């Protein structure tokens, strides 16, 4: 395949573990990577810097960072001065929608990704959603993704001209351990990724839902997690 014939794909890249494995899957699938990172004034803004490092490591054709101030709206522990849940077990994480849910986040992010896809001529958006370890987020479910695809088809120039934009979520039904094993297979630079919701300086806190899910996933996968934690 020549360089000119490599089709583009837009990948929502947060700098986290799941989105980085998703980008590696898109590369394996033969796409040129157009990474899109949303800097939404999140508490864990260090992930934006990590996304840039991931883009370089994965040889992305382009990495765009968009500033969208969701802190102006608030409503989440990630965008307002609300406490991030800590030390919750799997049972607690499975009950209800956590305070770290950001209202409309994936709807907004995918809408921006669809706009970017139209501009670069991409027919595919890759998205690191997961329903197994998703901590109760309603915008990580397959029914949301299918509904969004229908909206894009109805409401974009590409859609009305018959050029569908597909949303692929290759990690949707994988456990965190399975995602990590896939990342190892694809030589994902896990040391560059950031998963923590409430970092202490540049270190992951080790106690938020995302840290606990990540640590458990590496343990179950039998792989050493290369990042440092402030606690544990």
Secondary structure as GFF3:
##gff-version 3
##sequence-region A 1 232
A	DSSP	three_ten_helix	3	5	.	.	.	ID=ss1
A	DSSP	beta_strand	8	12	.	.	.	ID=ss2
A	DSSP	alpha_helix	17	28	.	.	.	ID=ss3
A	DSSP	beta_strand	32	39	.	.	.	ID=ss4
A	DSSP	alpha_helix	46	57	.	.	.	ID=ss5
A	DSSP	beta_strand	62	67	.	.	.	ID=ss6
A	DSSP	three_ten_helix	70	72	.	.	.	ID=ss7
A	DSSP	alpha_helix	90	93	.	.	.	ID=ss8
A	DSSP	alpha_helix	105	120	.	.	.	ID=ss9
A	DSSP	beta_strand	124	126	.	.	.	ID=ss10
A	DSSP	three_ten_helix	138	140	.	.	.	ID=ss11
A	DSSP	alpha_helix	142	155	.	.	.	ID=ss12
A	DSSP	alpha_helix	157	160	.	.	.	ID=ss13
A	DSSP	beta_strand	166	168	.	.	.	ID=ss14
A	DSSP	alpha_helix	176	185	.	.	.	ID=ss15
A	DSSP	three_ten_helix	190	192	.	.	.	ID=ss16
A	DSSP	alpha_helix	209	221	.	.	.	ID=ss17
###
